[in-house]
Structures are given as structure tokens and as C-alpha cells.
């Protein structure tokens, strides 16, 4: 991941006590502070429930079963896209 972000890891060779004065560390810190972190799995689950809330069933047990089926499908077809 560090290579993909073009992060210079030379600061790892010096004492952490002086990292705050090292250019490579400061640049790396800035990159990481600006990264957007996404919990894709949780967001997909919330979106699923918002889209289908009450549409297929109002029974909680059936909803849980439906969610398990969808989760199994996602695991089985990991490269499945919405677009054709």
C-alpha cells in the first residue's frame, strides 16, 4: 500500500523521536490524514436495508434470512457489478 501511495519510508530508519522533523514522515503523515476511509461492507448492508425495507417482507425473521442470502451471494460472486 505504501508503494501505491508513493510514500517514502526512509523515516522508518531513524528514531521515532525525530520523525516530526523528518520531511518523508511529514509528507507521509499528510497523505494518511487525507485518506478517505470507507467501510464498504457496512455501507452496502445499510443501503440494502434502506432500499428493501418492507418491500419484500415485514417479518423480521424473513428479513434476516434474506440478508443472509444476499451476503452469501456477495461472497460467491465477488466481481458482480451493477452495470452490464
N, CA, C and O atoms as CSV, one atom per row, in Angstrom:
chain,resi,resn,atom,element,x,y,z
A,1,UNK,N,N,0.827,-1.184,0.000
A,1,UNK,CA,C,0.000,0.000,0.000
A,1,UNK,C,C,0.873,1.250,0.000
A,1,UNK,O,O,0.547,2.236,-0.660
A,2,UNK,N,N,1.962,1.212,0.726
A,2,UNK,CA,C,2.837,2.378,0.780
A,2,UNK,C,C,3.408,2.707,-0.588
A,2,UNK,O,O,3.538,3.877,-0.947
A,3,UNK,N,N,3.748,1.681,-1.348
A,3,UNK,CA,C,4.276,1.909,-2.700
A,3,UNK,C,C,3.214,2.513,-3.608
A,3,UNK,O,O,3.505,3.406,-4.403
A,4,UNK,N,N,1.981,2.023,-3.489
A,4,UNK,CA,C,0.900,2.550,-4.319
A,4,UNK,C,C,0.639,4.022,-4.035
A,4,UNK,O,O,0.251,4.775,-4.929
A,5,UNK,N,N,0.851,4.428,-2.796
A,5,UNK,CA,C,0.638,5.822,-2.418
A,5,UNK,C,C,1.893,6.671,-2.591
A,5,UNK,O,O,1.899,7.855,-2.254
A,6,UNK,N,N,2.953,6.066,-3.116
A,6,UNK,CA,C,4.241,6.754,-3.304
A,6,UNK,C,C,4.763,7.365,-2.008
A,6,UNK,O,O,5.179,8.522,-1.972
A,7,UNK,N,N,4.732,6.577,-0.965
A,7,UNK,CA,C,5.193,7.044,0.342
A,7,UNK,C,C,6.640,6.635,0.551
A,7,UNK,O,O,7.001,5.463,0.443
A,8,UNK,N,N,7.451,7.626,0.851
A,8,UNK,CA,C,8.865,7.408,1.148
A,8,UNK,C,C,8.969,6.903,2.589
A,8,UNK,O,O,8.602,7.610,3.527
A,9,UNK,N,N,9.469,5.687,2.757
A,9,UNK,CA,C,9.530,5.090,4.096
A,9,UNK,C,C,10.903,5.241,4.748
A,9,UNK,O,O,11.212,4.542,5.713
A,10,UNK,N,N,11.709,6.133,4.234
A,10,UNK,CA,C,13.054,6.298,4.796
A,10,UNK,C,C,13.021,6.736,6.257
A,10,UNK,O,O,13.976,6.489,6.994
A,11,UNK,N,N,11.949,7.374,6.681
A,11,UNK,CA,C,11.847,7.798,8.082
A,11,UNK,C,C,11.821,6.609,9.042
A,11,UNK,O,O,12.087,6.766,10.233
A,12,UNK,N,N,11.502,5.425,8.529
A,12,UNK,CA,C,11.476,4.238,9.388
A,12,UNK,C,C,12.872,3.842,9.858
A,12,UNK,O,O,13.018,3.065,10.801
A,13,UNK,N,N,13.881,4.371,9.208
A,13,UNK,CA,C,15.261,4.053,9.570
A,13,UNK,C,C,15.835,4.988,10.630
A,13,UNK,O,O,16.980,4.828,11.052
A,14,UNK,N,N,15.046,5.951,11.052
A,14,UNK,CA,C,15.533,6.873,12.083
A,14,UNK,C,C,14.687,6.728,13.340
A,14,UNK,O,O,13.637,6.086,13.326
A,15,UNK,N,N,15.145,7.315,14.395
A,15,UNK,CA,C,14.444,7.228,15.678
A,15,UNK,C,C,13.083,7.928,15.594
A,15,UNK,O,O,12.992,9.030,15.053
A,16,UNK,N,N,12.028,7.304,16.120
A,16,UNK,CA,C,10.704,7.936,16.129
A,16,UNK,C,C,10.684,9.281,16.860
A,16,UNK,O,O,9.795,10.102,16.639
A,17,UNK,N,N,11.651,9.492,17.715
A,17,UNK,CA,C,11.717,10.758,18.445
A,17,UNK,C,C,11.912,11.957,17.520
A,17,UNK,O,O,11.530,13.074,17.868
A,18,UNK,N,N,12.495,11.737,16.360
A,18,UNK,CA,C,12.750,12.858,15.449
A,18,UNK,C,C,11.905,12.801,14.169
A,18,UNK,O,O,12.148,13.561,13.231
A,19,UNK,N,N,10.936,11.922,14.133
A,19,UNK,CA,C,10.069,11.825,12.963
A,19,UNK,C,C,9.371,13.151,12.662
A,19,UNK,O,O,9.214,13.517,11.498
A,20,UNK,N,N,8.959,13.863,13.689
A,20,UNK,CA,C,8.210,15.100,13.474
A,20,UNK,C,C,9.041,16.191,12.792
A,20,UNK,O,O,8.508,17.241,12.435
A,21,UNK,N,N,10.331,15.949,12.612
A,21,UNK,CA,C,11.208,16.892,11.913
A,21,UNK,C,C,11.695,16.330,10.573
A,21,UNK,O,O,12.476,16.973,9.872
A,22,UNK,N,N,11.235,15.149,10.230
A,22,UNK,CA,C,11.685,14.486,9.002
A,22,UNK,C,C,10.688,14.736,7.866
A,22,UNK,O,O,9.488,14.515,8.025
A,23,UNK,N,N,11.192,15.195,6.731
A,23,UNK,CA,C,10.323,15.522,5.592
A,23,UNK,C,C,9.528,14.326,5.082
A,23,UNK,O,O,8.345,14.462,4.771
A,24,UNK,N,N,10.162,13.156,4.993
A,24,UNK,CA,C,9.443,11.984,4.475
A,24,UNK,C,C,8.312,11.574,5.420
A,24,UNK,O,O,7.243,11.158,4.972
A,25,UNK,N,N,8.550,11.694,6.714
A,25,UNK,CA,C,7.497,11.376,7.685
A,25,UNK,C,C,6.356,12.387,7.579
A,25,UNK,O,O,5.186,12.004,7.553
A,26,UNK,N,N,6.690,13.662,7.520
A,26,UNK,CA,C,5.664,14.706,7.465
A,26,UNK,C,C,4.802,14.573,6.210
A,26,UNK,O,O,3.587,14.761,6.261
A,27,UNK,N,N,5.434,14.250,5.095
A,27,UNK,CA,C,4.671,14.052,3.857
A,27,UNK,C,C,3.772,12.816,3.976
A,27,UNK,O,O,2.614,12.849,3.559
A,28,UNK,N,N,4.297,11.742,4.538
A,28,UNK,CA,C,3.515,10.518,4.739
A,28,UNK,C,C,2.332,10.775,5.660
A,28,UNK,O,O,1.224,10.297,5.415
A,29,UNK,N,N,2.576,11.526,6.709
A,29,UNK,CA,C,1.513,11.851,7.660
A,29,UNK,C,C,0.394,12.632,6.966
A,29,UNK,O,O,-0.787,12.375,7.199
A,30,UNK,N,N,0.764,13.564,6.132
A,30,UNK,CA,C,-0.226,14.360,5.405
A,30,UNK,C,C,-1.055,13.479,4.471
A,30,UNK,O,O,-2.272,13.639,4.377
A,31,UNK,N,N,-0.398,12.557,3.786
A,31,UNK,CA,C,-1.109,11.646,2.880
A,31,UNK,C,C,-2.132,10.817,3.651
A,31,UNK,O,O,-3.284,10.700,3.232
A,32,UNK,N,N,-1.714,10.247,4.771
A,32,UNK,CA,C,-2.622,9.399,5.543
A,32,UNK,C,C,-3.754,10.188,6.186
A,32,UNK,O,O,-4.867,9.679,6.312
A,33,UNK,N,N,-3.488,11.400,6.586
A,33,UNK,CA,C,-4.544,12.212,7.193
A,33,UNK,C,C,-5.613,12.600,6.180
A,33,UNK,O,O,-6.752,12.884,6.551
A,34,UNK,N,N,-5.249,12.611,4.909
A,34,UNK,CA,C,-6.201,12.992,3.870
A,34,UNK,C,C,-6.871,11.804,3.188
A,34,UNK,O,O,-7.686,11.991,2.285
A,35,UNK,N,N,-6.541,10.591,3.608
A,35,UNK,CA,C,-7.189,9.413,3.035
A,35,UNK,C,C,-8.634,9.335,3.501
A,35,UNK,O,O,-8.946,9.643,4.651
A,36,UNK,N,N,-9.495,8.926,2.611
A,36,UNK,CA,C,-10.898,8.713,2.959
A,36,UNK,C,C,-11.074,7.237,3.286
A,36,UNK,O,O,-10.808,6.370,2.454
A,37,UNK,N,N,-11.517,6.966,4.486
A,37,UNK,CA,C,-11.706,5.584,4.920
A,37,UNK,C,C,-13.176,5.224,4.755
A,37,UNK,O,O,-14.067,5.970,5.162
A,38,UNK,N,N,-13.411,4.059,4.147
A,38,UNK,CA,C,-14.775,3.632,3.874
A,38,UNK,C,C,-14.959,2.206,4.365
A,38,UNK,O,O,-14.136,1.331,4.094
A,39,UNK,N,N,-16.043,1.983,5.087
A,39,UNK,CA,C,-16.406,0.631,5.484
A,39,UNK,C,C,-17.435,0.156,4.465
A,39,UNK,O,O,-18.642,0.251,4.688
A,40,UNK,N,N,-16.940,-0.354,3.354
A,40,UNK,CA,C,-17.780,-0.710,2.222
A,40,UNK,C,C,-18.836,-1.747,2.575
A,40,UNK,O,O,-19.982,-1.638,2.139
A,41,UNK,N,N,-18.466,-2.741,3.352
A,41,UNK,CA,C,-19.405,-3.812,3.698
A,41,UNK,C,C,-20.568,-3.261,4.515
A,41,UNK,O,O,-21.728,-3.570,4.240
A,42,UNK,N,N,-20.259,-2.451,5.511
A,42,UNK,CA,C,-21.317,-1.881,6.348
A,42,UNK,C,C,-22.211,-0.952,5.532
A,42,UNK,O,O,-23.433,-0.977,5.682
A,43,UNK,N,N,-21.612,-0.141,4.678
A,43,UNK,CA,C,-22.397,0.776,3.860
A,43,UNK,C,C,-23.313,0.025,2.903
A,43,UNK,O,O,-24.448,0.443,2.675
A,44,UNK,N,N,-22.830,-1.076,2.344
A,44,UNK,CA,C,-23.670,-1.875,1.454
A,44,UNK,C,C,-24.837,-2.485,2.219
A,44,UNK,O,O,-25.951,-2.550,1.699
A,45,UNK,N,N,-24.593,-2.929,3.441
A,45,UNK,CA,C,-25.662,-3.503,4.251
A,45,UNK,C,C,-26.728,-2.481,4.596
A,45,UNK,O,O,-27.922,-2.774,4.524
A,46,UNK,N,N,-26.305,-1.294,4.967
A,46,UNK,CA,C,-27.251,-0.222,5.291
A,46,UNK,C,C,-28.055,0.154,4.051
A,46,UNK,O,O,-29.274,0.314,4.118
A,47,UNK,N,N,-27.369,0.291,2.929
A,47,UNK,CA,C,-28.046,0.638,1.674
A,47,UNK,C,C,-29.064,-0.432,1.285
A,47,UNK,O,O,-30.165,-0.115,0.834
A,48,UNK,N,N,-28.698,-1.677,1.457
A,48,UNK,CA,C,-29.614,-2.773,1.152
A,48,UNK,C,C,-30.887,-2.651,1.981
A,48,UNK,O,O,-31.993,-2.780,1.456
A,49,UNK,N,N,-30.728,-2.405,3.260
A,49,UNK,CA,C,-31.898,-2.310,4.139
A,49,UNK,C,C,-32.743,-1.087,3.800
A,49,UNK,O,O,-33.970,-1.147,3.874
A,50,UNK,N,N,-32.112,0.009,3.435
A,50,UNK,CA,C,-32.871,1.200,3.061
A,50,UNK,C,C,-33.673,0.959,1.788
A,50,UNK,O,O,-34.827,1.376,1.687
A,51,UNK,N,N,-33.061,0.288,0.820
A,51,UNK,CA,C,-33.727,0.047,-0.459
A,51,UNK,C,C,-34.888,-0.935,-0.348
A,51,UNK,O,O,-35.907,-0.770,-1.018
A,52,UNK,N,N,-34.742,-1.944,0.485
A,52,UNK,CA,C,-35.735,-3.019,0.522
A,52,UNK,C,C,-36.558,-3.066,1.806
A,52,UNK,O,O,-37.282,-4.033,2.044
A,53,UNK,N,N,-36.452,-2.034,2.626
A,53,UNK,CA,C,-37.189,-2.008,3.892
A,53,UNK,C,C,-38.691,-2.168,3.633
A,53,UNK,O,O,-39.326,-1.303,3.029
A,54,UNK,N,N,-39.232,-3.268,4.093
A,54,UNK,CA,C,-40.660,-3.522,3.979
A,54,UNK,C,C,-41.134,-3.885,2.578
A,54,UNK,O,O,-42.314,-4.182,2.391
A,55,UNK,N,N,-40.246,-3.869,1.591
A,55,UNK,CA,C,-40.651,-4.154,0.220
A,55,UNK,C,C,-40.966,-5.635,0.014
A,55,UNK,O,O,-41.977,-5.984,-0.596
A,56,UNK,N,N,-40.092,-6.501,0.529
A,56,UNK,CA,C,-40.275,-7.934,0.325
A,56,UNK,C,C,-40.994,-8.604,1.480
A,56,UNK,O,O,-41.775,-9.534,1.276
A,57,UNK,N,N,-40.735,-8.139,2.687
A,57,UNK,CA,C,-41.370,-8.744,3.853
A,57,UNK,C,C,-41.301,-7.783,5.034
A,57,UNK,O,O,-40.412,-6.935,5.110
A,58,UNK,N,N,-42.238,-7.926,5.938
A,58,UNK,CA,C,-42.192,-7.141,7.172
A,58,UNK,C,C,-41.828,-8.031,8.353
A,58,UNK,O,O,-41.629,-7.549,9.468
A,59,UNK,N,N,-41.744,-9.337,8.099
A,59,UNK,CA,C,-41.388,-10.293,9.141
A,59,UNK,C,C,-39.878,-10.242,9.387
A,59,UNK,O,O,-39.091,-10.440,8.461
A,60,UNK,N,N,-39.473,-9.976,10.631
A,60,UNK,CA,C,-38.057,-9.817,10.961
A,60,UNK,C,C,-37.247,-11.076,10.668
A,60,UNK,O,O,-36.115,-10.978,10.196
A,61,UNK,N,N,-37.796,-12.236,10.934
A,61,UNK,CA,C,-37.079,-13.488,10.679
A,61,UNK,C,C,-36.817,-13.664,9.180
A,61,UNK,O,O,-35.734,-14.092,8.782
A,62,UNK,N,N,-37.796,-13.340,8.369
A,62,UNK,CA,C,-37.616,-13.435,6.920
A,62,UNK,C,C,-36.604,-12.400,6.418
A,62,UNK,O,O,-35.837,-12.676,5.496
A,63,UNK,N,N,-36.603,-11.205,7.027
A,63,UNK,CA,C,-35.613,-10.189,6.651
A,63,UNK,C,C,-34.198,-10.686,6.924
A,63,UNK,O,O,-33.303,-10.513,6.097
A,64,UNK,N,N,-33.999,-11.303,8.084
A,64,UNK,CA,C,-32.674,-11.808,8.437
A,64,UNK,C,C,-32.238,-12.910,7.472
A,64,UNK,O,O,-31.078,-12.965,7.063
A,65,UNK,N,N,-33.172,-13.780,7.114
A,65,UNK,CA,C,-32.866,-14.838,6.150
A,65,UNK,C,C,-32.500,-14.238,4.791
A,65,UNK,O,O,-31.551,-14.682,4.145
A,66,UNK,N,N,-33.252,-13.238,4.370
A,66,UNK,CA,C,-32.979,-12.565,3.101
A,66,UNK,C,C,-31.588,-11.929,3.112
A,66,UNK,O,O,-30.855,-12.028,2.128
A,67,UNK,N,N,-31.225,-11.282,4.211
A,67,UNK,CA,C,-29.897,-10.667,4.325
A,67,UNK,C,C,-28.794,-11.712,4.242
A,67,UNK,O,O,-27.752,-11.478,3.629
A,68,UNK,N,N,-29.023,-12.860,4.857
A,68,UNK,CA,C,-28.029,-13.933,4.790
A,68,UNK,C,C,-27.879,-14.440,3.358
A,68,UNK,O,O,-26.768,-14.732,2.914
A,69,UNK,N,N,-28.981,-14.543,2.644
A,69,UNK,CA,C,-28.922,-14.979,1.242
A,69,UNK,C,C,-28.146,-13.978,0.390
A,69,UNK,O,O,-27.325,-14.369,-0.440
A,70,UNK,N,N,-28.403,-12.698,0.596
A,70,UNK,CA,C,-27.695,-11.662,-0.158
A,70,UNK,C,C,-26.214,-11.679,0.180
A,70,UNK,O,O,-25.374,-11.558,-0.712
A,71,UNK,N,N,-25.883,-11.828,1.458
A,71,UNK,CA,C,-24.481,-11.886,1.874
A,71,UNK,C,C,-23.769,-13.077,1.234
A,71,UNK,O,O,-22.642,-12.947,0.756
A,72,UNK,N,N,-24.425,-14.231,1.224
A,72,UNK,CA,C,-23.843,-15.412,0.577
A,72,UNK,C,C,-23.627,-15.172,-0.920
A,72,UNK,O,O,-22.621,-15.596,-1.488
A,73,UNK,N,N,-24.575,-14.494,-1.541
A,73,UNK,CA,C,-24.450,-14.175,-2.965
A,73,UNK,C,C,-23.246,-13.272,-3.199
A,73,UNK,O,O,-22.474,-13.503,-4.129
A,74,UNK,N,N,-23.076,-12.241,-2.361
A,74,UNK,CA,C,-21.929,-11.331,-2.496
A,74,UNK,C,C,-20.609,-12.086,-2.352
A,74,UNK,O,O,-19.644,-11.807,-3.065
A,75,UNK,N,N,-20.574,-13.036,-1.432
A,75,UNK,CA,C,-19.343,-13.811,-1.232
A,75,UNK,C,C,-19.061,-14.714,-2.432
A,75,UNK,O,O,-17.911,-14.897,-2.830
A,76,UNK,N,N,-20.117,-15.268,-2.992
A,76,UNK,CA,C,-19.962,-16.193,-4.112
A,76,UNK,C,C,-19.608,-15.461,-5.407
A,76,UNK,O,O,-18.842,-15.973,-6.224
A,77,UNK,N,N,-20.162,-14.271,-5.591
A,77,UNK,CA,C,-19.950,-13.508,-6.826
A,77,UNK,C,C,-19.287,-12.175,-6.492
A,77,UNK,O,O,-19.912,-11.117,-6.579
A,78,UNK,N,N,-18.027,-12.240,-6.112
A,78,UNK,CA,C,-17.314,-11.049,-5.650
A,78,UNK,C,C,-17.074,-10.019,-6.745
A,78,UNK,O,O,-16.901,-8.838,-6.445
A,79,UNK,N,N,-17.061,-10.436,-7.997
A,79,UNK,CA,C,-16.805,-9.486,-9.080
A,79,UNK,C,C,-18.088,-9.013,-9.759
A,79,UNK,O,O,-18.039,-8.422,-10.838
A,80,UNK,N,N,-19.213,-9.266,-9.142
A,80,UNK,CA,C,-20.504,-8.884,-9.702
A,80,UNK,C,C,-20.667,-7.359,-9.643
A,80,UNK,O,O,-20.486,-6.744,-8.592
A,81,UNK,N,N,-21.010,-6.770,-10.777
A,81,UNK,CA,C,-21.195,-5.325,-10.869
A,81,UNK,C,C,-22.644,-5.020,-11.209
A,81,UNK,O,O,-23.350,-5.839,-11.797
A,82,UNK,N,N,-23.072,-3.817,-10.826
A,82,UNK,CA,C,-24.426,-3.397,-11.110
A,82,UNK,C,C,-24.617,-3.124,-12.602
A,82,UNK,O,O,-25.695,-3.363,-13.146
A,83,UNK,N,N,-23.572,-2.625,-13.261
A,83,UNK,CA,C,-23.665,-2.300,-14.684
A,83,UNK,C,C,-23.414,-3.538,-15.535
A,83,UNK,O,O,-22.757,-4.484,-15.100
A,84,UNK,N,N,-23.936,-3.518,-16.733
A,84,UNK,CA,C,-23.738,-4.632,-17.667
A,84,UNK,C,C,-22.485,-4.453,-18.466
A,84,UNK,O,O,-22.161,-5.296,-19.302
